[in-house]
Structure formats: structure tokens, C-alpha cells
Amino acid sequence: MDLQRTQNVIIFSAGETLRSGLLGQICDRLECDQVHCVVYTELFAGAHDQDNIALLPGLMKKIPTFDFALIVAEGLDRLQHSDGSRHKTMRDNALFELGMCVMALGASRVILLSEEDVHIPYDLAGLGGIGLKHITFTRRNVSE
């Protein structure tokens, strides 16, 4: 008998990542390894008034109840730096949720899963950063 406790993971992403099916693929892979995944939209599924949900206070209460957080960062937006260079970047809300999870769980319990060519802010990338686990992916290796 396996006495290991199933890990509960909250997963955040851009809405497009959820709608594209990528989040479902990630959850399927994790659940094969006995990880229970909760997608961020499930946190408020039972709310009576979906248009007037107090998201921030709800997230502040619910995030600490998870063992880990996984933030999926696809390059859905474009960023132009002052030097003129342009990069794919994650959605602002995903970056905000990443910060909330780090504050609620600590950096050692938050994983940033980013598409391999997505620009990550330097502090998060580990250059004098916060010790955040950062894994890159391509669509090909998620679906394998």
C-alpha cells in the first residue's frame, strides 16, 4: 500500500491557455503522477454572481490551502524594450498570480512553466532572483 499523500496543485494561466486545451494536457500529465490539479477557474465555480466575484480576497484565502502552484506562461503578448528589441511575454494576470502564489506559498513551492521563447523578467529567471523553479516547454513535449 502506498502511503504517500497526493499533492494538491493550483494551476494558473491565461484564459487562452485554458481554452486551447493546453492546460488540460498539463493536468492529464500531472495526474498520471498522482498529482491532484485544480485549475484556477474551479476556485469560483460555485459563486452565485459570476460577474461580481471578489477575486483578490478569494485568491488570498484559497492559494495557501494548496501544496504547490504552477503558473503556465505562454507567449501570448509582445513586449518591446527600450532598446527596440521585441519578445514574446506572458499575460499580465499570469505574472500577477505568480507573485500572489510566491507570497502565499513561498518561492520553493511555486513553479513557472513557460514556453521556451517567452521573455521572463530577470528577477524571476534567477539572475539574483528568488529561487523560483522555472521549466520551459514546447507544445510538442507537452503532448508527448
Disulfide bonds with the S-S distance in Angstrom:
none
